[in-house]
């Protein structure tokens, strides 16, 4: 159920997948996905994508959305519009890490991923 963590704050050092999050009554809605990176070392990258499933078991062959590749600490958000895909009942995140250059060859990222219902703001023109 939302709001909730797709990935609670933790250190990741290798590729992985987070647990499935059931959308419940928020299936078919517009969500905000927030990626927080609070620890990083130089010369490494993080690719994080969001996957959808109808049953929590089968995740398809491609993600439903993803963040651009990240190299720096920060808080990043994207909108996941599921209004055209109400059959998606579960989401999860998947990440791939890479490290190059000198020093320790194992990547290190302190991250979290959070999902919540998007807050819509109405815009109106001056009359």
Helices and strands as residue ranges (DSSP letters): E 4-12, E 16-17, E 21-22, G 24-26, E 30-40, E 44-53, E 65-66, E 74-81, E 90-99, E 109-117
